Amino acid sequence: MTGATIAGRAAWLADGDLQKLLAALCAGDEKARIAGGAVRNALLGEDVSDIDIATTTTPEETTRRAEKAGFRAVPTGAEHGTITVIAGHRPYEVTTLRADVETDGRRARVVFGRDWKADAERRDFTINGLYAEADGTVVDMVGGLTDLAERRLRFIGDAETRIREDYLRILRFFRFFAWYGDGRPDAEGLKASARLKEGLDRLSAERVWAELKKLLGAPDPSRALLWMRQAGVLSRVLPESERWGIDAIPGLIRAEADLGWAADPMLRLEAIVPPDAERMSALAERLKMSKAETARLGEWALAKPVAPETTEGAFARLLYRADQQALSDRLKLDLAAARARAVHQSEELVKAGGFARLLKFLGRWSRPAFPLRGADVIPLGAKPGPMMGALLAHLELEWIDSGFVLGRDELLSRAAARIGHQD
């Protein structure tokens, strides 16, 4: 036990339904505490999205007590000890204290128990092994409070042992370092991650991509990416980055901070992989990306660079035919790179200004609608089919070349002239 508390730091702790649930689970000889990330983030003054509860009650008893208290219990992972309790429209994952008895690097076979220290010691990092009582008192049995205060990310116990239990912990080591670490990563954790990186090949693509996205979403993942590369971990999970490198990341992070861009994991990924459509298609397939992520990566790889001196008129014509997100990604990466080079090359300031101008134009541009449809040219004598399609395509091209200023009447006049010429 320690004198630390999250009372007064976590408004959610005072929620009546949460307190009622904790009281129900703590009745008699049983015990329940807030566990893990919610405690960590409350101590850091950061937002808490998920609130997990650890308890001595078995899954069956957890369900019985939750329902008796008027809450709904869902057996989302009962075989592993987890019951999701819906209390006041908010889900709480309630998990029975556990100990691992067998692991294969991806999953563990567990037994339920009542030993809080054993439960804490089966977790990954000391800063994730903290608990809090219903009154906010923090319980630390693994040295997590000291590590949290010093922004030090450290495995609980032997780093190699923790990793062999689940090789995803290698990626989690760098992800949590990106979010919460300071200085250099823990030496033992870094060495163990480098030694055991081949174990990452045993993980599902979905788990790997989910971790990479969370890492790339950190406020500043540059140091974590650097150490991942040094340890050979980055090239293991993202071989496309090996020759391309991560040098663009620091400049992108600075541009985000200076220009108010939101952290964008996909844009940061694009900064460290080559804009090669074939390789990006293979990358997306390997990591089992969503359709939207796959499309964005592919469109970005296909988009041609835009010169910073491009006029707004020419850019508008390009935008009409191109994918706007892809061009936005290209411009942001080019702008960030030009700003970084401008520190030593003053001429890059001019390029940066050009990219910024085009990016601002893109932000306020909306795709205009072509004024004609097939039904508009039928009264002029056009017949449905390939010839009508060719006519509309030609007129649309003339409309684009005019800077989208040709009106409907002028376009109909030109259509009539072309149809008459064809006759």
C-alpha positions in Angstrom: 0.0 0.0 0.0 1.1 3.6 -0.6 0.0 7.1 0.2 -0.7 7.9 -3.4 -4.3 8.4 -4.5 -6.3 9.1 -7.6 -9.1 10.7 -5.6 -9.6 14.2 -6.8 -7.8 13.4 -10.0 -10.4 11.1 -11.5 -13.9 12.5 -11.7 -15.1 9.1 -13.0 -14.2 7.5 -9.7 -17.1 9.2 -8.0 -19.6 7.8 -10.5 -22.5 6.3 -8.5 -22.9 3.2 -10.6 -19.1 2.4 -10.5 -19.1 2.8 -6.7 -22.2 0.6 -6.5 -20.5 -2.1 -8.6 -17.3 -2.0 -6.5 -19.3 -2.2 -3.3 -21.2 -5.3 -4.7 -18.0 -7.0 -5.7 -16.3 -6.2 -2.3 -19.1 -7.5 -0.1 -18.1 -10.3 2.4 -14.6 -11.6 2.0 -14.1 -10.5 -1.6 -12.2 -7.6 -3.0 -12.3 -5.5 -6.1 -10.0 -2.7 -7.4 -9.6 -0.5 -10.4 -6.7 -1.9 -12.4 -4.1 -0.9 -14.9 -4.4 1.9 -17.4 -7.1 3.9 -15.7 -5.0 4.2 -12.6 -1.9 5.1 -14.6 -3.6 7.8 -16.7 -5.4 9.3 -13.7 -2.1 9.7 -11.9 -0.7 11.4 -15.0 -3.7 13.6 -15.4 -4.6 12.1 -18.8 -7.9 11.0 -20.2 -9.2 7.6 -19.3 -11.3 5.7 -22.0 -11.6 2.3 -20.5 -12.0 1.4 -16.8 -11.0 -2.2 -15.9 -11.7 -3.8 -12.6 -9.8 -6.7 -11.0 -11.6 -8.9 -8.4 -11.3 -12.0 -6.3 -14.8 -13.1 -7.3 -15.1 -15.9 -9.9 -16.7 -15.0 -13.2 -19.9 -16.8 -12.0 -19.9 -14.8 -8.8 -19.1 -11.6 -10.6 -22.2 -12.1 -12.8 -24.4 -13.0 -9.9 -23.4 -9.9 -7.9 -23.6 -7.5 -10.8 -27.1 -8.7 -11.8 -28.2 -8.5 -8.2 -27.0 -4.9 -8.1 -29.2 -4.2 -11.1 -26.5 -4.2 -13.8 -26.2 -6.3 -17.0 -23.4 -8.8 -17.1 -22.0 -10.1 -20.5 -19.6 -13.1 -20.5 -17.2 -11.5 -23.1 -14.3 -13.6 -21.9 -15.5 -15.7 -19.1 -13.1 -18.6 -19.8 -10.3 -16.1 -19.1 -12.1 -14.6 -16.1 -13.5 -11.5 -17.8 -17.2 -10.4 -17.5 -18.2 -7.1 -19.0 -20.6 -5.3 -16.7 -22.8 -2.6 -18.1 -23.4 -0.1 -15.3 -25.1 3.3 -16.1 -24.6 2.7 -19.9 -20.9 2.3 -19.4 -19.0 -1.0 -19.8 -16.6 -2.2 -17.2 -14.4 -5.2 -17.8 -14.3 -7.1 -14.6 -11.6 -9.8 -14.4 -10.9 -12.4 -11.8 -7.4 -12.4 -10.4 -5.3 -14.8 -12.5 -2.0 -16.5 -12.7 -0.5 -17.9 -15.9 0.3 -21.6 -15.9 1.2 -22.1 -19.6 2.0 -19.8 -22.4 3.0 -20.2 -26.1 4.0 -16.6 -26.9 0.5 -15.7 -28.2 -1.9 -16.8 -25.5 -1.8 -18.1 -22.0 -3.7 -20.7 -20.0 -4.7 -19.2 -16.7 -6.0 -20.2 -13.3 -8.1 -18.0 -11.1 -6.8 -17.0 -7.7 -6.9 -14.5 -4.9 -3.3 -13.4 -4.8 -3.0 -9.7 -5.7 0.8 -9.7 -6.0 0.7 -12.7 -8.3 -1.9 -11.0 -10.4 0.2 -7.8 -10.6 3.3 -9.8 -11.5 1.7 -11.4 -14.5 1.1 -8.0 -16.1 3.6 -6.5 -18.6 5.0 -3.2 -17.3 5.3 -1.8 -13.8 3.2 1.3 -14.7 0.4 -1.0 -15.8 0.5 -3.1 -12.6 -1.1 -0.5 -10.4 -4.5 -0.8 -8.6 -6.8 1.7 -6.9 -9.3 1.1 -4.1 -12.8 2.5 -4.4 -11.7 5.5 -2.3 -8.8 6.2 -4.7 -6.0 4.8 -2.7 -3.3 3.4 -5.0 -1.9 -0.1 -4.4 1.6 -0.7 -5.9 3.3 -4.0 -5.5 5.7 -3.8 -8.5 7.4 -0.4 -8.2 5.1 1.3 -10.8 4.7 4.6 -8.9 8.4 5.3 -9.0 8.7 4.4 -12.6 5.7 6.5 -13.5 7.1 9.5 -11.7 10.4 9.1 -13.6 8.7 8.3 -16.9 10.5 5.0 -17.0 9.0 2.0 -18.8 10.1 -1.3 -17.3 8.9 -4.9 -17.6 7.7 -6.5 -14.4 10.3 -9.1 -13.4 12.5 -10.5 -16.1 11.9 -8.8 -19.5 12.7 -11.9 -21.6 10.3 -14.0 -19.6 7.5 -11.4 -20.0 8.1 -11.3 -23.7 8.1 -15.1 -24.2 4.6 -15.1 -22.6 3.3 -12.9 -25.4 5.6 -11.6 -28.2 3.2 -8.7 -28.8 4.8 -7.2 -25.6 7.8 -6.2 -27.8 5.6 -3.8 -29.8 3.8 -2.8 -26.6 7.2 -2.0 -25.1 7.9 0.6 -27.8 4.3 1.8 -27.9 4.2 2.6 -24.2 7.6 4.1 -24.4 6.3 6.4 -27.1 3.4 7.5 -25.0 4.9 7.5 -21.5 8.6 7.0 -21.6 11.4 9.5 -21.3 15.1 9.4 -22.0 16.4 6.0 -23.2 14.3 2.9 -23.1 15.0 0.4 -20.3 18.2 -1.4 -21.3 17.0 -4.9 -20.3 13.7 -4.4 -22.1 15.5 -3.2 -25.3 18.0 -6.1 -25.3 15.3 -8.6 -24.8 13.2 -7.1 -27.6 16.1 -7.3 -30.0 17.0 -10.9 -29.0 13.4 -12.1 -29.3 12.2 -10.1 -32.3 11.7 -13.2 -34.5 8.8 -14.1 -32.2 6.9 -11.3 -33.8 6.4 -13.5 -36.8 4.1 -15.7 -34.7 1.6 -12.9 -34.1 -1.5 -12.3 -36.2 -1.4 -9.4 -38.6 -4.4 -7.7 -36.9 -2.6 -7.6 -33.6 0.6 -6.2 -35.1 -1.2 -3.4 -37.1 -3.3 -2.5 -34.1 -0.2 -1.9 -32.0 1.7 -0.1 -34.8 -1.3 2.3 -35.2 -1.4 3.0 -31.5 2.4 3.7 -31.5 2.1 6.0 -34.5 -0.7 7.8 -32.8 1.5 8.9 -29.9 2.2 12.6 -29.5 5.8 12.1 -30.6 6.7 8.5 -31.7 10.1 9.5 -33.2 12.3 8.3 -30.3 10.4 5.0 -30.1 10.7 4.4 -33.9 14.5 5.2 -33.7 15.0 2.5 -31.0 12.8 0.1 -32.8 15.0 0.5 -35.8 18.1 0.1 -33.7 16.8 -3.1 -32.2 15.8 -4.5 -35.6 12.1 -4.6 -34.6 10.9 -2.0 -37.1 12.2 -3.8 -40.1 10.8 -7.0 -38.7 7.2 -5.8 -38.7 7.6 -3.1 -41.4 10.3 -4.2 -43.8 9.2 -1.5 -46.3 10.7 1.1 -44.0 14.2 -0.5 -44.0 15.7 1.4 -47.0 13.3 4.4 -46.8 14.1 5.3 -43.2 12.4 7.3 -40.5 14.3 10.6 -41.0 11.1 12.4 -42.1 9.3 11.7 -38.8 10.9 14.5 -36.6 10.1 17.2 -39.3 6.5 15.9 -39.6 6.0 16.0 -35.8 7.3 19.6 -35.7 5.0 20.6 -38.5 2.1 19.0 -36.7 2.8 21.0 -33.6 3.5 24.3 -35.4 0.6 24.1 -37.9 -2.0 22.5 -35.6 -2.3 19.2 -37.5 -3.9 16.4 -35.6 -1.7 13.3 -35.0 -2.5 11.0 -38.0 -1.0 7.4 -37.8 -1.6 6.8 -41.5 0.2 10.0 -42.5 3.1 9.1 -40.2 3.2 5.6 -41.8 3.4 7.2 -45.2 6.4 9.2 -44.0 8.4 6.1 -43.4 7.5 3.9 -46.4 8.1 4.4 -50.1 5.3 5.7 -52.3 5.3 2.5 -54.4 1.8 1.3 -55.3 2.7 -2.4 -55.6 4.6 -2.5 -52.3 1.9 -0.5 -50.5 -0.8 -2.9 -51.8 1.3 -5.8 -50.4 1.8 -4.0 -47.1 -1.9 -3.4 -46.6 -2.7 -7.0 -47.4 0.0 -8.4 -45.1 -1.2 -6.2 -42.2 -4.9 -6.9 -42.9 -5.6 -3.2 -43.1 -9.2 -2.0 -43.4 -10.6 -1.2 -46.9 -10.4 2.6 -46.1 -6.8 2.3 -44.9 -5.8 0.2 -47.9 -7.5 2.7 -50.3 -5.8 5.7 -48.7 -2.4 4.1 -48.8 -2.8 3.0 -52.4 -4.1 6.4 -53.6 -1.3 8.2 -51.8 1.3 5.9 -53.5 -0.3 6.6 -56.9 -0.6 10.4 -56.5 2.0 12.4 -58.4 4.0 15.1 -56.5 2.7 18.6 -56.9 5.3 21.3 -57.6 5.2 24.1 -55.0 4.9 26.8 -57.7 1.7 25.2 -59.2 -1.0 27.8 -59.8 -4.3 27.5 -58.0 -6.1 27.1 -61.3 -3.8 24.3 -62.4 -4.1 22.7 -58.9 -7.9 22.9 -59.0 -7.9 21.1 -62.4 -5.7 18.4 -60.8 -7.9 18.2 -57.7 -11.0 17.5 -59.9 -9.5 14.3 -61.3 -7.4 13.2 -58.3 -8.0 11.8 -54.8 -8.1 14.8 -52.4 -6.9 12.9 -49.4 -3.9 11.6 -51.4 -3.0 15.1 -52.5 -3.4 16.4 -49.0 -1.1 13.7 -47.7 1.5 14.4 -50.4 1.4 18.2 -49.7 1.7 17.7 -45.9 4.7 15.4 -46.2 6.3 17.7 -48.7 5.6 20.8 -46.6 7.0 19.1 -43.5 10.2 18.0 -45.4 10.7 21.5 -46.9 10.3 23.1 -43.4 12.9 20.7 -42.0 15.4 21.4 -44.8 14.8 25.2 -44.5 16.8 25.2 -41.3 20.0 24.8 -43.4 18.8 25.8 -46.9 17.0 29.1 -47.1 15.6 28.4 -50.6 13.5 25.7 -49.1 11.4 28.4 -47.4 10.0 29.4 -50.8 9.0 25.8 -51.5 7.5 25.4 -48.0 5.4 28.6 -48.7 4.2 27.1 -52.0 3.2 23.8 -50.4 1.4 25.7 -47.6 -0.5 27.9 -50.1 -1.7 24.8 -52.0 -2.6 23.0 -48.8 -4.7 26.0 -47.7 -6.4 26.1 -51.1 -7.2 22.4 -50.9 -8.8 23.0 -47.5 -11.3 25.4 -48.8 -11.9 23.8 -52.3 -15.0 21.7 -53.0 -15.4 19.7 -56.1 -17.7 21.5 -58.6 -20.5 19.5 -60.3 -20.4 19.2 -64.1 -23.5 21.1 -65.4 -24.6 18.6 -68.0 -26.1 15.1 -68.0 -27.1 12.7 -70.7 -30.7 13.8 -70.5 -29.6 17.4 -71.4 -28.2 16.5 -74.8 -30.8 14.0 -76.0 -33.1 16.9 -77.2 -30.2 18.1 -79.3 -30.1 14.8 -81.1 -27.6 12.8 -79.1 -28.4 9.1 -78.8 -27.6 7.1 -75.7 -24.5 5.0 -76.0 -20.7 5.3 -76.5 -21.0 8.4 -78.7 -23.0 10.3 -76.0 -20.4 9.2 -73.4 -17.6 10.5 -75.7 -19.5 13.8 -76.2 -20.0 14.4 -72.5 -16.4 13.5 -71.7 -15.2 16.0 -74.3 -17.4 18.7 -73.0 -16.4 18.0 -69.4 -12.7 18.3 -70.4 -13.4 21.7 -72.0 -15.3 22.8 -68.9 -12.3 21.7 -66.7 -9.8 23.5 -69.0 -11.9 26.7 -68.7 -11.4 26.6 -64.9 -15.0 25.4 -64.4 -16.4 28.7 -65.6 -18.2 27.5 -68.8 -22.0 27.7 -68.0 -24.7 25.2 -68.9 -25.9 27.3 -71.9 -22.5 27.6 -73.4 -21.9 23.9 -72.9 -25.2 23.0 -74.6 -24.3 25.3 -77.5 -21.0 23.5 -77.9 -22.8 20.2 -77.7 -25.2 21.1 -80.4 -22.4 22.2 -82.7 -20.6 18.9 -82.2 -23.7 16.9 -82.8 -24.4 18.9 -85.9 -20.9 18.3 -87.1 -21.2 14.6 -86.5 -24.4 14.5 -88.6 
